C-alpha cells in the first residue's frame, strides 16, 4: 500500500504539498503546480457557495512560493 504524502502546510481545507500542488478534498479541487499560473481557471470558484477565499488566497500564495512562481497572470475580465 502506497502512503499519500503529508502536506507541508494547511490553510482551512486546502493542503499544500512539496513542489506547490494544492488540494481541497472537501470541495473536490486539485490544482497542480504547473497550473498555478493559468489566467482564468479560478473563475469556477465564483459559483462555489462553500468556497472560502480567505483560506484559498493564503494557500494559493504559499503554493506559488513553493512552486517558485514569480509572476502571476490573472484574468479579471471574465464576464
PDB file of N, CA, C and O in Angstrom:
ATOM      1  N   UNK A   1       0.835  -1.184   0.000  1.00  0.00           N
ATOM      2  CA  UNK A   1       0.000   0.000   0.000  1.00  0.00           C
ATOM      3  C   UNK A   1       0.885   1.254   0.000  1.00  0.00           C
ATOM      4  O   UNK A   1       1.803   1.368   0.812  1.00  0.00           O
ATOM      5  N   UNK A   2       0.607   2.178  -0.901  1.00  0.00           N
ATOM      6  CA  UNK A   2       1.371   3.405  -1.006  1.00  0.00           C
ATOM      7  C   UNK A   2       0.725   4.463  -0.124  1.00  0.00           C
ATOM      8  O   UNK A   2      -0.474   4.725  -0.228  1.00  0.00           O
ATOM      9  N   UNK A   3       1.522   5.062   0.737  1.00  0.00           N
ATOM     10  CA  UNK A   3       1.020   6.089   1.637  1.00  0.00           C
ATOM     11  C   UNK A   3       1.046   7.442   0.930  1.00  0.00           C
ATOM     12  O   UNK A   3       2.045   7.804   0.308  1.00  0.00           O
ATOM     13  N   UNK A   4      -0.051   8.183   1.026  1.00  0.00           N
ATOM     14  CA  UNK A   4      -0.124   9.511   0.429  1.00  0.00           C
ATOM     15  C   UNK A   4       0.850  10.452   1.141  1.00  0.00           C
ATOM     16  O   UNK A   4       1.050  10.335   2.350  1.00  0.00           O
ATOM     17  N   UNK A   5       1.451  11.377   0.402  1.00  0.00           N
ATOM     18  CA  UNK A   5       2.392  12.302   1.039  1.00  0.00           C
ATOM     19  C   UNK A   5       1.679  13.233   2.018  1.00  0.00           C
ATOM     20  O   UNK A   5       0.513  13.581   1.832  1.00  0.00           O
ATOM     21  N   UNK A   6       2.394  13.620   3.047  1.00  0.00           N
ATOM     22  CA  UNK A   6       1.857  14.570   4.015  1.00  0.00           C
ATOM     23  C   UNK A   6       1.976  15.982   3.448  1.00  0.00           C
ATOM     24  O   UNK A   6       2.978  16.305   2.811  1.00  0.00           O
ATOM     25  N   UNK A   7       0.978  16.819   3.667  1.00  0.00           N
ATOM     26  CA  UNK A   7       1.082  18.199   3.192  1.00  0.00           C
ATOM     27  C   UNK A   7       2.131  18.981   3.982  1.00  0.00           C
ATOM     28  O   UNK A   7       2.385  18.693   5.152  1.00  0.00           O
ATOM     29  N   UNK A   8       2.730  19.964   3.331  1.00  0.00           N
ATOM     30  CA  UNK A   8       3.668  20.850   4.010  1.00  0.00           C
ATOM     31  C   UNK A   8       2.936  21.788   4.962  1.00  0.00           C
ATOM     32  O   UNK A   8       3.413  22.094   6.055  1.00  0.00           O
ATOM     33  N   UNK A   9       1.767  22.233   4.517  1.00  0.00           N
ATOM     34  CA  UNK A   9       1.001  23.205   5.284  1.00  0.00           C
ATOM     35  C   UNK A   9      -0.467  23.093   4.913  1.00  0.00           C
ATOM     36  O   UNK A   9      -0.815  22.640   3.822  1.00  0.00           O
ATOM     37  N   UNK A  10      -1.328  23.516   5.841  1.00  0.00           N
ATOM     38  CA  UNK A  10      -2.774  23.547   5.613  1.00  0.00           C
ATOM     39  C   UNK A  10      -3.300  24.950   5.856  1.00  0.00           C
ATOM     40  O   UNK A  10      -2.866  25.649   6.772  1.00  0.00           O
ATOM     41  N   UNK A  11      -4.235  25.339   5.023  1.00  0.00           N
ATOM     42  CA  UNK A  11      -4.960  26.596   5.171  1.00  0.00           C
ATOM     43  C   UNK A  11      -6.432  26.245   5.056  1.00  0.00           C
ATOM     44  O   UNK A  11      -6.928  26.023   3.952  1.00  0.00           O
ATOM     45  N   UNK A  12      -7.130  26.192   6.164  1.00  0.00           N
ATOM     46  CA  UNK A  12      -8.511  25.726   6.133  1.00  0.00           C
ATOM     47  C   UNK A  12      -8.540  24.310   5.600  1.00  0.00           C
ATOM     48  O   UNK A  12      -7.841  23.441   6.123  1.00  0.00           O
ATOM     49  N   UNK A  13      -9.329  24.059   4.576  1.00  0.00           N
ATOM     50  CA  UNK A  13      -9.401  22.721   3.986  1.00  0.00           C
ATOM     51  C   UNK A  13      -8.424  22.539   2.815  1.00  0.00           C
ATOM     52  O   UNK A  13      -8.428  21.494   2.164  1.00  0.00           O
ATOM     53  N   UNK A  14      -7.592  23.545   2.548  1.00  0.00           N
ATOM     54  CA  UNK A  14      -6.576  23.445   1.499  1.00  0.00           C
ATOM     55  C   UNK A  14      -5.311  22.830   2.063  1.00  0.00           C
ATOM     56  O   UNK A  14      -4.864  23.192   3.151  1.00  0.00           O
ATOM     57  N   UNK A  15      -4.733  21.895   1.315  1.00  0.00           N
ATOM     58  CA  UNK A  15      -3.460  21.281   1.663  1.00  0.00           C
ATOM     59  C   UNK A  15      -2.453  21.660   0.579  1.00  0.00           C
ATOM     60  O   UNK A  15      -2.757  21.606  -0.613  1.00  0.00           O
ATOM     61  N   UNK A  16      -1.254  22.042   1.008  1.00  0.00           N
ATOM     62  CA  UNK A  16      -0.180  22.382   0.076  1.00  0.00           C
ATOM     63  C   UNK A  16       0.910  21.324   0.224  1.00  0.00           C
ATOM     64  O   UNK A  16       1.346  21.016   1.333  1.00  0.00           O
ATOM     65  N   UNK A  17       1.340  20.777  -0.905  1.00  0.00           N
ATOM     66  CA  UNK A  17       2.342  19.718  -0.914  1.00  0.00           C
ATOM     67  C   UNK A  17       3.663  20.236  -1.469  1.00  0.00           C
ATOM     68  O   UNK A  17       3.714  21.289  -2.105  1.00  0.00           O
ATOM     69  N   UNK A  18       4.712  19.493  -1.222  1.00  0.00           N
ATOM     70  CA  UNK A  18       6.030  19.827  -1.735  1.00  0.00           C
ATOM     71  C   UNK A  18       5.960  20.022  -3.249  1.00  0.00           C
ATOM     72  O   UNK A  18       5.390  19.197  -3.963  1.00  0.00           O
ATOM     73  N   UNK A  19       6.535  21.099  -3.722  1.00  0.00           N
ATOM     74  CA  UNK A  19       6.504  21.394  -5.156  1.00  0.00           C
ATOM     75  C   UNK A  19       5.389  22.342  -5.540  1.00  0.00           C
ATOM     76  O   UNK A  19       5.414  22.894  -6.640  1.00  0.00           O
ATOM     77  N   UNK A  20       4.400  22.554  -4.665  1.00  0.00           N
ATOM     78  CA  UNK A  20       3.353  23.535  -4.918  1.00  0.00           C
ATOM     79  C   UNK A  20       1.984  22.998  -5.287  1.00  0.00           C
ATOM     80  O   UNK A  20       1.065  23.785  -5.516  1.00  0.00           O
ATOM     81  N   UNK A  21       1.815  21.684  -5.352  1.00  0.00           N
ATOM     82  CA  UNK A  21       0.473  21.150  -5.638  1.00  0.00           C
ATOM     83  C   UNK A  21      -0.478  21.505  -4.497  1.00  0.00           C
ATOM     84  O   UNK A  21      -0.087  21.499  -3.330  1.00  0.00           O
ATOM     85  N   UNK A  22      -1.731  21.815  -4.844  1.00  0.00           N
ATOM     86  CA  UNK A  22      -2.755  22.168  -3.873  1.00  0.00           C
ATOM     87  C   UNK A  22      -3.905  21.174  -3.972  1.00  0.00           C
ATOM     88  O   UNK A  22      -4.193  20.645  -5.046  1.00  0.00           O
ATOM     89  N   UNK A  23      -4.559  20.925  -2.838  1.00  0.00           N
ATOM     90  CA  UNK A  23      -5.696  20.008  -2.855  1.00  0.00           C
ATOM     91  C   UNK A  23      -6.708  20.438  -1.801  1.00  0.00           C
ATOM     92  O   UNK A  23      -6.352  20.813  -0.684  1.00  0.00           O
ATOM     93  N   UNK A  24      -7.966  20.375  -2.182  1.00  0.00           N
ATOM     94  CA  UNK A  24      -9.072  20.603  -1.253  1.00  0.00           C
ATOM     95  C   UNK A  24     -10.061  19.463  -1.463  1.00  0.00           C
ATOM     96  O   UNK A  24     -10.919  19.538  -2.342  1.00  0.00           O
ATOM     97  N   UNK A  25      -9.943  18.412  -0.663  1.00  0.00           N
ATOM     98  CA  UNK A  25     -10.793  17.238  -0.837  1.00  0.00           C
ATOM     99  C   UNK A  25     -12.234  17.536  -0.442  1.00  0.00           C
ATOM    100  O   UNK A  25     -13.160  16.898  -0.944  1.00  0.00           O
ATOM    101  N   UNK A  26     -12.429  18.494   0.448  1.00  0.00           N
ATOM    102  CA  UNK A  26     -13.771  18.862   0.880  1.00  0.00           C
ATOM    103  C   UNK A  26     -14.602  19.395  -0.289  1.00  0.00           C
ATOM    104  O   UNK A  26     -15.789  19.092  -0.408  1.00  0.00           O
ATOM    105  N   UNK A  27     -13.958  20.197  -1.154  1.00  0.00           N
ATOM    106  CA  UNK A  27     -14.647  20.768  -2.310  1.00  0.00           C
ATOM    107  C   UNK A  27     -14.380  20.007  -3.599  1.00  0.00           C
ATOM    108  O   UNK A  27     -15.033  20.256  -4.612  1.00  0.00           O
ATOM    109  N   UNK A  28     -13.423  19.079  -3.570  1.00  0.00           N
ATOM    110  CA  UNK A  28     -13.114  18.285  -4.754  1.00  0.00           C
ATOM    111  C   UNK A  28     -12.217  18.989  -5.751  1.00  0.00           C
ATOM    112  O   UNK A  28     -12.315  18.739  -6.952  1.00  0.00           O
ATOM    113  N   UNK A  29     -11.341  19.868  -5.275  1.00  0.00           N
ATOM    114  CA  UNK A  29     -10.423  20.579  -6.162  1.00  0.00           C
ATOM    115  C   UNK A  29      -8.993  20.096  -5.959  1.00  0.00           C
ATOM    116  O   UNK A  29      -8.560  19.839  -4.835  1.00  0.00           O
ATOM    117  N   UNK A  30      -8.275  19.979  -7.062  1.00  0.00           N
ATOM    118  CA  UNK A  30      -6.848  19.703  -7.041  1.00  0.00           C
ATOM    119  C   UNK A  30      -6.209  20.599  -8.085  1.00  0.00           C
ATOM    120  O   UNK A  30      -6.606  20.594  -9.250  1.00  0.00           O
ATOM    121  N   UNK A  31      -5.220  21.367  -7.661  1.00  0.00           N
ATOM    122  CA  UNK A  31      -4.519  22.276  -8.573  1.00  0.00           C
ATOM    123  C   UNK A  31      -3.054  21.882  -8.552  1.00  0.00           C
ATOM    124  O   UNK A  31      -2.375  22.023  -7.535  1.00  0.00           O
ATOM    125  N   UNK A  32      -2.579  21.392  -9.675  1.00  0.00           N
ATOM    126  CA  UNK A  32      -1.179  21.001  -9.742  1.00  0.00           C
ATOM    127  C   UNK A  32      -0.319  22.248  -9.929  1.00  0.00           C
ATOM    128  O   UNK A  32      -0.780  23.258 -10.461  1.00  0.00           O
ATOM    129  N   UNK A  33       0.916  22.169  -9.492  1.00  0.00           N
ATOM    130  CA  UNK A  33       1.820  23.319  -9.521  1.00  0.00           C
ATOM    131  C   UNK A  33       1.967  23.911 -10.918  1.00  0.00           C
ATOM    132  O   UNK A  33       2.115  25.125 -11.059  1.00  0.00           O
ATOM    133  N   UNK A  34       1.930  23.082 -11.942  1.00  0.00           N
ATOM    134  CA  UNK A  34       2.091  23.582 -13.304  1.00  0.00           C
ATOM    135  C   UNK A  34       0.888  24.405 -13.780  1.00  0.00           C
ATOM    136  O   UNK A  34       0.955  25.046 -14.829  1.00  0.00           O
ATOM    137  N   UNK A  35      -0.206  24.390 -13.019  1.00  0.00           N
ATOM    138  CA  UNK A  35      -1.399  25.159 -13.398  1.00  0.00           C
ATOM    139  C   UNK A  35      -1.586  26.424 -12.573  1.00  0.00           C
ATOM    140  O   UNK A  35      -2.521  27.185 -12.822  1.00  0.00           O
ATOM    141  N   UNK A  36      -0.724  26.664 -11.603  1.00  0.00           N
ATOM    142  CA  UNK A  36      -0.903  27.814 -10.714  1.00  0.00           C
ATOM    143  C   UNK A  36      -0.932  29.141 -11.459  1.00  0.00           C
ATOM    144  O   UNK A  36      -1.593  30.081 -11.017  1.00  0.00           O
ATOM    145  N   UNK A  37      -0.236  29.232 -12.564  1.00  0.00           N
ATOM    146  CA  UNK A  37      -0.156  30.499 -13.291  1.00  0.00           C
ATOM    147  C   UNK A  37      -1.147  30.609 -14.449  1.00  0.00           C
ATOM    148  O   UNK A  37      -1.047  31.537 -15.252  1.00  0.00           O
ATOM    149  N   UNK A  38      -2.079  29.701 -14.549  1.00  0.00           N
ATOM    150  CA  UNK A  38      -3.119  29.843 -15.576  1.00  0.00           C
ATOM    151  C   UNK A  38      -3.965  31.064 -15.235  1.00  0.00           C
ATOM    152  O   UNK A  38      -4.210  31.343 -14.061  1.00  0.00           O
ATOM    153  N   UNK A  39      -4.406  31.780 -16.241  1.00  0.00           N
ATOM    154  CA  UNK A  39      -5.032  33.075 -16.007  1.00  0.00           C
ATOM    155  C   UNK A  39      -6.496  33.029 -15.573  1.00  0.00           C
ATOM    156  O   UNK A  39      -6.968  33.979 -14.949  1.00  0.00           O
ATOM    157  N   UNK A  40      -7.226  31.964 -15.878  1.00  0.00           N
ATOM    158  CA  UNK A  40      -8.669  32.023 -15.585  1.00  0.00           C
ATOM    159  C   UNK A  40      -9.280  30.751 -15.003  1.00  0.00           C
ATOM    160  O   UNK A  40     -10.505  30.653 -14.941  1.00  0.00           O
ATOM    161  N   UNK A  41      -8.495  29.787 -14.580  1.00  0.00           N
ATOM    162  CA  UNK A  41      -9.056  28.550 -14.026  1.00  0.00           C
ATOM    163  C   UNK A  41      -9.825  28.800 -12.751  1.00  0.00           C
ATOM    164  O   UNK A  41     -10.777  28.078 -12.455  1.00  0.00           O
ATOM    165  N   UNK A  42      -9.437  29.806 -11.988  1.00  0.00           N
ATOM    166  CA  UNK A  42     -10.052  30.077 -10.693  1.00  0.00           C
ATOM    167  C   UNK A  42     -11.464  30.647 -10.803  1.00  0.00           C
ATOM    168  O   UNK A  42     -12.170  30.715  -9.797  1.00  0.00           O
ATOM    169  N   UNK A  43     -11.897  31.059 -12.003  1.00  0.00           N
ATOM    170  CA  UNK A  43     -13.224  31.645 -12.187  1.00  0.00           C
ATOM    171  C   UNK A  43     -14.320  30.673 -11.745  1.00  0.00           C
ATOM    172  O   UNK A  43     -15.373  31.112 -11.282  1.00  0.00           O
ATOM    173  N   UNK A  44     -14.097  29.379 -11.878  1.00  0.00           N
ATOM    174  CA  UNK A  44     -15.107  28.402 -11.469  1.00  0.00           C
ATOM    175  C   UNK A  44     -15.404  28.474  -9.973  1.00  0.00           C
ATOM    176  O   UNK A  44     -16.471  28.051  -9.529  1.00  0.00           O
ATOM    177  N   UNK A  45     -14.456  29.011  -9.193  1.00  0.00           N
ATOM    178  CA  UNK A  45     -14.686  29.132  -7.749  1.00  0.00           C
ATOM    179  C   UNK A  45     -15.760  30.154  -7.420  1.00  0.00           C
ATOM    180  O   UNK A  45     -16.352  30.101  -6.342  1.00  0.00           O
ATOM    181  N   UNK A  46     -16.020  31.082  -8.330  1.00  0.00           N
ATOM    182  CA  UNK A  46     -17.006  32.132  -8.067  1.00  0.00           C
ATOM    183  C   UNK A  46     -18.409  31.572  -7.879  1.00  0.00           C
ATOM    184  O   UNK A  46     -19.234  32.195  -7.211  1.00  0.00           O
ATOM    185  N   UNK A  47     -18.687  30.426  -8.447  1.00  0.00           N
ATOM    186  CA  UNK A  47     -20.024  29.838  -8.330  1.00  0.00           C
ATOM    187  C   UNK A  47     -20.113  28.775  -7.242  1.00  0.00           C
ATOM    188  O   UNK A  47     -21.174  28.184  -7.038  1.00  0.00           O
ATOM    189  N   UNK A  48     -19.011  28.528  -6.545  1.00  0.00           N
ATOM    190  CA  UNK A  48     -18.987  27.515  -5.483  1.00  0.00           C
ATOM    191  C   UNK A  48     -19.398  28.179  -4.164  1.00  0.00           C
ATOM    192  O   UNK A  48     -18.629  28.959  -3.604  1.00  0.00           O
ATOM    193  N   UNK A  49     -20.608  27.876  -3.662  1.00  0.00           N
ATOM    194  CA  UNK A  49     -21.098  28.562  -2.460  1.00  0.00           C
ATOM    195  C   UNK A  49     -20.275  28.295  -1.200  1.00  0.00           C
ATOM    196  O   UNK A  49     -20.257  29.130  -0.296  1.00  0.00           O
ATOM    197  N   UNK A  50     -19.605  27.166  -1.122  1.00  0.00           N
ATOM    198  CA  UNK A  50     -18.815  26.840   0.065  1.00  0.00           C
ATOM    199  C   UNK A  50     -17.367  27.319  -0.027  1.00  0.00           C
ATOM    200  O   UNK A  50     -16.576  27.094   0.889  1.00  0.00           O
ATOM    201  N   UNK A  51     -17.027  27.973  -1.121  1.00  0.00           N
ATOM    202  CA  UNK A  51     -15.638  28.371  -1.336  1.00  0.00           C
ATOM    203  C   UNK A  51     -15.255  29.498  -0.383  1.00  0.00           C
ATOM    204  O   UNK A  51     -15.974  30.490  -0.267  1.00  0.00           O
ATOM    205  N   UNK A  52     -14.121  29.344   0.299  1.00  0.00           N
ATOM    206  CA  UNK A  52     -13.626  30.334   1.255  1.00  0.00           C
ATOM    207  C   UNK A  52     -12.393  31.021   0.672  1.00  0.00           C
ATOM    208  O   UNK A  52     -11.294  30.467   0.682  1.00  0.00           O
ATOM    209  N   UNK A  53     -12.593  32.222   0.171  1.00  0.00           N
ATOM    210  CA  UNK A  53     -11.495  32.963  -0.440  1.00  0.00           C
ATOM    211  C   UNK A  53     -10.409  33.314   0.567  1.00  0.00           C
ATOM    212  O   UNK A  53      -9.239  33.414   0.199  1.00  0.00           O
ATOM    213  N   UNK A  54     -10.775  33.504   1.827  1.00  0.00           N
ATOM    214  CA  UNK A  54      -9.788  33.878   2.846  1.00  0.00           C
ATOM    215  C   UNK A  54      -8.725  32.802   3.026  1.00  0.00           C
ATOM    216  O   UNK A  54      -7.542  33.124   3.136  1.00  0.00           O
ATOM    217  N   UNK A  55      -9.113  31.551   3.058  1.00  0.00           N
ATOM    218  CA  UNK A  55      -8.112  30.488   3.201  1.00  0.00           C
ATOM    219  C   UNK A  55      -7.458  30.174   1.857  1.00  0.00           C
ATOM    220  O   UNK A  55      -6.279  29.823   1.811  1.00  0.00           O
ATOM    221  N   UNK A  56      -8.204  30.296   0.774  1.00  0.00           N
ATOM    222  CA  UNK A  56      -7.639  29.996  -0.541  1.00  0.00           C
ATOM    223  C   UNK A  56      -6.481  30.925  -0.877  1.00  0.00           C
ATOM    224  O   UNK A  56      -5.433  30.462  -1.327  1.00  0.00           O
ATOM    225  N   UNK A  57      -6.650  32.221  -0.668  1.00  0.00           N
ATOM    226  CA  UNK A  57      -5.612  33.190  -1.040  1.00  0.00           C
ATOM    227  C   UNK A  57      -4.299  32.877  -0.318  1.00  0.00           C
ATOM    228  O   UNK A  57      -3.233  32.903  -0.932  1.00  0.00           O
ATOM    229  N   UNK A  58      -4.372  32.584   0.971  1.00  0.00           N
ATOM    230  CA  UNK A  58      -3.166  32.232   1.720  1.00  0.00           C
ATOM    231  C   UNK A  58      -2.547  30.947   1.164  1.00  0.00           C
ATOM    232  O   UNK A  58      -1.331  30.866   0.988  1.00  0.00           O
ATOM    233  N   UNK A  59      -3.375  29.958   0.892  1.00  0.00           N
ATOM    234  CA  UNK A  59      -2.891  28.684   0.354  1.00  0.00           C
ATOM    235  C   UNK A  59      -2.290  28.878  -1.034  1.00  0.00           C
ATOM    236  O   UNK A  59      -1.239  28.316  -1.345  1.00  0.00           O
ATOM    237  N   UNK A  60      -2.952  29.666  -1.861  1.00  0.00           N
ATOM    238  CA  UNK A  60      -2.508  29.902  -3.230  1.00  0.00           C
ATOM    239  C   UNK A  60      -1.121  30.544  -3.266  1.00  0.00           C
ATOM    240  O   UNK A  60      -0.242  30.090  -3.999  1.00  0.00           O
ATOM    241  N   UNK A  61      -0.929  31.591  -2.482  1.00  0.00           N
ATOM    242  CA  UNK A  61       0.372  32.261  -2.472  1.00  0.00           C
ATOM    243  C   UNK A  61       1.457  31.377  -1.862  1.00  0.00           C
ATOM    244  O   UNK A  61       2.608  31.427  -2.295  1.00  0.00           O
ATOM    245  N   UNK A  62       1.110  30.583  -0.878  1.00  0.00           N
ATOM    246  CA  UNK A  62       2.082  29.644  -0.318  1.00  0.00           C
ATOM    247  C   UNK A  62       2.483  28.612  -1.371  1.00  0.00           C
ATOM    248  O   UNK A  62       3.660  28.277  -1.508  1.00  0.00           O
ATOM    249  N   UNK A  63       1.493  28.112  -2.113  1.00  0.00           N
ATOM    250  CA  UNK A  63       1.771  27.140  -3.179  1.00  0.00           C
ATOM    251  C   UNK A  63       2.628  27.765  -4.276  1.00  0.00           C
ATOM    252  O   UNK A  63       3.536  27.118  -4.799  1.00  0.00           O
ATOM    253  N   UNK A  64       2.345  29.016  -4.625  1.00  0.00           N
ATOM    254  CA  UNK A  64       3.157  29.707  -5.636  1.00  0.00           C
ATOM    255  C   UNK A  64       4.596  29.847  -5.168  1.00  0.00           C
ATOM    256  O   UNK A  64       5.528  29.652  -5.949  1.00  0.00           O
ATOM    257  N   UNK A  65       4.780  30.181  -3.906  1.00  0.00           N
ATOM    258  CA  UNK A  65       6.134  30.294  -3.362  1.00  0.00           C
ATOM    259  C   UNK A  65       6.835  28.935  -3.427  1.00  0.00           C
ATOM    260  O   UNK A  65       8.002  28.851  -3.810  1.00  0.00           O
ATOM    261  N   UNK A  66       6.123  27.884  -3.055  1.00  0.00           N
ATOM    262  CA  UNK A  66       6.685  26.529  -3.065  1.00  0.00           C
ATOM    263  C   UNK A  66       7.033  26.089  -4.494  1.00  0.00           C
ATOM    264  O   UNK A  66       8.022  25.388  -4.708  1.00  0.00           O
ATOM    265  N   UNK A  67       6.216  26.502  -5.466  1.00  0.00           N
ATOM    266  CA  UNK A  67       6.428  26.128  -6.866  1.00  0.00           C
ATOM    267  C   UNK A  67       7.370  27.088  -7.593  1.00  0.00           C
ATOM    268  O   UNK A  67       7.672  26.904  -8.772  1.00  0.00           O
ATOM    269  N   UNK A  68       7.824  28.106  -6.880  1.00  0.00           N
ATOM    270  CA  UNK A  68       8.727  29.110  -7.443  1.00  0.00           C
ATOM    271  C   UNK A  68       8.101  29.891  -8.602  1.00  0.00           C
ATOM    272  O   UNK A  68       8.757  30.193  -9.599  1.00  0.00           O
ATOM    273  N   UNK A  69       6.819  30.206  -8.439  1.00  0.00           N
ATOM    274  CA  UNK A  69       6.117  31.045  -9.404  1.00  0.00           C
ATOM    275  C   UNK A  69       6.375  32.494  -8.994  1.00  0.00           C
ATOM    276  O   UNK A  69       5.978  32.910  -7.906  1.00  0.00           O
ATOM    277  N   UNK A  70       7.038  33.265  -9.859  1.00  0.00           N
ATOM    278  CA  UNK A  70       7.400  34.639  -9.543  1.00  0.00           C
ATOM    279  C   UNK A  70       6.390  35.666 -10.055  1.00  0.00           C
ATOM    280  O   UNK A  70       6.215  36.725  -9.453  1.00  0.00           O
ATOM    281  N   UNK A  71       5.733  35.348 -11.159  1.00  0.00           N
ATOM    282  CA  UNK A  71       4.798  36.286 -11.775  1.00  0.00           C
ATOM    283  C   UNK A  71       3.474  35.569 -12.016  1.00  0.00           C
ATOM    284  O   UNK A  71       3.445  34.460 -12.549  1.00  0.00           O
ATOM    285  N   UNK A  72       2.384  36.212 -11.618  1.00  0.00           N
ATOM    286  CA  UNK A  72       1.050  35.643 -11.815  1.00  0.00           C
ATOM    287  C   UNK A  72       0.331  36.374 -12.932  1.00  0.00           C
ATOM    288  O   UNK A  72       0.435  37.594 -13.055  1.00  0.00           O
ATOM    289  N   UNK A  73      -0.389  35.635 -13.734  1.00  0.00           N
ATOM    290  CA  UNK A  73      -1.220  36.188 -14.796  1.00  0.00           C
ATOM    291  C   UNK A  73      -2.663  35.831 -14.449  1.00  0.00           C
ATOM    292  O   UNK A  73      -3.081  34.681 -14.584  1.00  0.00           O
ATOM    293  N   UNK A  74      -3.407  36.824 -14.005  1.00  0.00           N
ATOM    294  CA  UNK A  74      -4.789  36.564 -13.581  1.00  0.00           C
ATOM    295  C   UNK A  74      -5.735  37.366 -14.443  1.00  0.00           C
ATOM    296  O   UNK A  74      -5.650  38.593 -14.494  1.00  0.00           O
ATOM    297  N   UNK A  75      -6.633  36.684 -15.118  1.00  0.00           N
ATOM    298  CA  UNK A  75      -7.613  37.312 -15.993  1.00  0.00           C
ATOM    299  C   UNK A  75      -8.730  37.875 -15.132  1.00  0.00           C
ATOM    300  O   UNK A  75      -9.322  37.140 -14.342  1.00  0.00           O
ATOM    301  N   UNK A  76      -9.030  39.149 -15.262  1.00  0.00           N
ATOM    302  CA  UNK A  76     -10.066  39.778 -14.438  1.00  0.00           C
ATOM    303  C   UNK A  76     -11.340  40.074 -15.224  1.00  0.00           C
ATOM    304  O   UNK A  76     -12.390  40.258 -14.608  1.00  0.00           O
ATOM    305  N   UNK A  77     -11.298  40.129 -16.535  1.00  0.00           N
ATOM    306  CA  UNK A  77     -12.481  40.451 -17.336  1.00  0.00           C
ATOM    307  C   UNK A  77     -13.167  39.179 -17.820  1.00  0.00           C
ATOM    308  O   UNK A  77     -13.172  38.877 -19.013  1.00  0.00           O
ATOM    309  N   UNK A  78     -13.741  38.443 -16.883  1.00  0.00           N
ATOM    310  CA  UNK A  78     -14.322  37.149 -17.207  1.00  0.00           C
ATOM    311  C   UNK A  78     -15.816  37.203 -17.485  1.00  0.00           C
ATOM    312  O   UNK A  78     -16.398  36.186 -17.863  1.00  0.00           O
ATOM    313  N   UNK A  79     -16.447  38.337 -17.315  1.00  0.00           N
ATOM    314  CA  UNK A  79     -17.907  38.410 -17.535  1.00  0.00           C
ATOM    315  C   UNK A  79     -18.248  38.748 -18.946  1.00  0.00           C
ATOM    316  O   UNK A  79     -19.426  38.846 -19.290  1.00  0.00           O
TER     317      UNK A  79
END
